[in-house]
Amino acid sequence: MNNDSFSKRVLDYNQYLSTIKIDLPRDYKLINPFNGTNKEKVNEIVSVFYNKYYNDNKSRRLIIGSSPARRGTAVTGIPFEDIGRLKEIIGVSIDDFNINKSSANFLYDVIDKYGGSEKFYSKFYMNFVFPLGIIKINSNGKEVNCNYYEDKKIQNLLFDYILESLKKQIALGIDTSIVYCIGSGDNYKFLLDLNSRYHLFDEIIPLEHPRFIMQYNSKNKDYYIKKYLDAFNK
């Protein structure tokens, strides 16, 4: 790990992401917030966010999802952060972005109960197995979210990018003793298989996806919040 701050390393990593161009099959599109039409605004947002919470040399554990949503992180550049929350914690307005406001604040409840944003981000860094957004054009001609694992051809096409990206994320200053996998199904299975081959992490802890929790198990929300907190406090 070099002597740059964690925030500087993250911003350099985002610059690396801005250079990625992938020719996807017909009916698929890549969303890259770091080289898209709003890249200047995205760079402002991520700079303020990471300099606020990551301007140090502390090691952190990685919390990793599958792929960013097309109207979420794939637009803002900050994993798992909602537009309203971003405006609240960093004071940067992004009203001109075409983003769906989150209806499920599960992760924010976890962060608050953990001790708030400053404490949480001093311990954890959040990102994705494949850190750029993927869109699929469905049979009705509409754009829908697509995860890297939903199509085997897409997964195989992206594999080298995924492996290189994970190695670069670890190089930010990640404590590899434990990684937390958001999504206890296909994302977890893929990460387990990849890790068995490349030995990036000592232990992978799967956690149910917040969307699954809020859509299908909202009555058990407190149980899942405790499950997250117990895992994060290991």
FIZA-663989 format. One record per residue (C-alpha): residue in one letter; x, y, z. Coordinates in steps of 0.2 Angstrom, whole numbers, padded with zeros to 4 digits, always signed. Last residue first. Example, Ala and Ser with C-alpha at 12.3 -4.5 7.8 and 13.67 -1.06 7.14 Angstrom:
2
S+0068-0005+0036;A+0062-0022+0039;
***
This chain:
234
K-0084-0048+0070;N-0093-0032+0072;F-0099-0031+0054;A-0107-0048+0055;D-0116-0044+0071;L-0122-0028+0063;Y-0128-0036+0047;K-0138-0049+0057;K-0145-0036+0069;I-0151-0026+0054;Y-0158-0043+0047;Y-0168-0046+0063;D-0174-0028+0063;K-0181-0030+0046;N-0191-0045+0049;K-0208-0037+0044;S-0199-0031+0029;N-0196-0049+0023;Y-0201-0049+0004;Q-0198-0032-0003;M-0187-0024+0011;I-0176-0039+0013;F-0174-0044-0005;R-0170-0026-0009;P-0157-0025+0006;H-0148-0041-0002;E-0146-0055+0011;L-0128-0055+0018;P-0115-0068+0014;I-0098-0068+0024;I-0083-0072+0013;E-0067-0077+0023;D-0049-0077+0020;F-0050-0066+0004;L-0041-0065-0013;H-0037-0083-0014;Y-0037-0084-0034;R-0046-0101-0037;S-0057-0103-0022;N-0060-0084-0022;L-0068-0085-0039;D-0079-0099-0034;L-0084-0091-0018;L-0087-0074-0027;F-0098-0083-0040;K-0108-0092-0027;Y-0110-0076-0017;N-0116-0066-0031;D-0128-0080-0037;G-0137-0081-0020;S-0132-0073-0003;G-0132-0055-0010;I-0121-0042-0002;C-0105-0051+0001;Y-0095-0045+0016;V-0076-0048+0014;I-0066-0054+0029;S-0047-0056+0032;T-0044-0046+0016;D-0041-0029+0025;I-0042-0017+0011;G-0030-0004+0008;L-0034+0003-0010;A-0024-0013-0016;I-0040-0024-0012;Q-0050-0013-0024;K-0037-0015-0038;K-0037-0034-0036;L-0056-0034-0037;S-0055-0023-0053;E-0043-0035-0061;L-0053-0050-0057;I-0069-0042-0063;Y-0062-0036-0079;D-0055-0053-0083;F-0072-0061-0080;L-0082-0048-0090;L-0084-0059-0106;N-0087-0074-0096;Q-0101-0066-0086;I-0109-0059-0101;K-0109-0076-0110;K-0116-0084-0094;D-0130-0072-0093;E-0137-0066-0076;Y-0120-0066-0068;Y-0115-0048-0072;N-0132-0041-0066;C-0144-0033-0077;N-0155-0018-0074;V-0169-0015-0087;E-0170-0004-0103;K-0186-0006-0112;G-0188-0013-0130;N-0202-0024-0125;S-0192-0040-0127;N-0179-0033-0115;I-0164-0021-0118;K-0152-0026-0105;I-0142-0013-0095;I-0126-0016-0086;G-0119-0003-0073;L-0100-0003-0069;P-0092-0010-0053;F-0092-0028-0057;V-0089-0037-0040;F-0096-0021-0032;N-0091-0007-0020;M-0092-0002-0002;Y-0077+0002+0009;F-0078-0001+0028;K-0071+0004+0045;S-0069+0023+0044;Y-0085+0023+0033;F-0095+0016+0047;K-0088+0028+0061;E-0091+0043+0050;S-0108+0038+0043;G-0116+0034+0060;G-0114+0023+0075;Y-0118+0005+0068;K-0136+0009+0071;D-0135+0024+0059;I-0126+0013+0046;V-0138-0001+0047;D-0153+0011+0046;Y-0144+0018+0030;L-0142+0001+0023;F-0161-0003+0025;N-0167+0014+0018;A-0179+0006+0005;S-0189+0017-0006;S-0173+0023-0015;K-0176+0039-0026;N-0175+0034-0044;I-0161+0044-0053;N-0161+0055-0069;F-0148+0067-0063;D-0152+0086-0063;D-0157+0085-0044;I-0139+0081-0040;S-0136+0094-0026;V-0120+0092-0017;G-0121+0095+0002;I-0110+0080+0007;I-0121+0071+0020;E-0139+0077+0015;K-0137+0078-0003;L-0130+0061-0003;R-0144+0054+0007;G-0157+0061-0005;I-0148+0053-0020;D-0146+0036-0012;E-0129+0029-0008;F-0126+0010-0012;P-0109+0013-0021;I-0104+0031-0025;G-0102+0034-0044;T-0118+0044-0045;V-0125+0036-0061;A-0121+0018-0060;T-0123+0020-0042;G-0141+0022-0043;R-0152+0023-0059;R-0143+0009-0069;A-0141-0001-0053;P-0123-0006-0048;S-0117-0023-0051;S-0115-0038-0038;G-0112-0030-0021;I-0097-0029-0010;I-0093-0024+0007;L-0074-0023+0009;R-0065-0021+0026;R-0055-0005+0029;S-0036-0001+0032;K-0034+0017+0038;N-0023+0029+0028;D-0034+0044+0030;N-0045+0055+0019;Y-0059+0042+0018;Y-0075+0050+0024;K-0075+0068+0018;N-0062+0066+0004;Y-0072+0051-0002;F-0088+0061-0003;V-0082+0077-0010;S-0072+0069-0023;V-0086+0057-0027;I-0098+0071-0030;E-0087+0082-0040;N-0081+0068-0051;V-0099+0063-0054;K-0103+0081-0059;E-0089+0082-0071;K-0094+0064-0078;N-0112+0069-0082;T-0111+0064-0100;G-0103+0048-0096;N-0084+0044-0093;F-0084+0041-0074;P-0103+0036-0073;N-0100+0021-0084;I-0116+0013-0090;L-0113-0002-0101;K-0126-0008-0114;Y-0133-0025-0118;D-0146-0029-0132;R-0132-0034-0144;P-0117-0041-0136;L-0105-0030-0125;D-0090-0021-0132;I-0081-0015-0116;K-0073+0002-0113;I-0064+0005-0097;T-0055+0021-0096;S-0066+0029-0083;L-0064+0014-0072;Y-0045+0018-0070;Q-0050+0036-0065;N-0062+0028-0052;Y-0046+0019-0045;D-0037+0035-0044;L-0051+0042-0034;V-0051+0027-0023;R-0032+0029-0020;K-0034+0047-0016;S-0047+0044-0003;F-0037+0030+0005;S-0023+0043+0007;D-0007+0041-0003;N+0007+0033+0006;N+0007+0017-0005;M+0000+0000+0000;
***
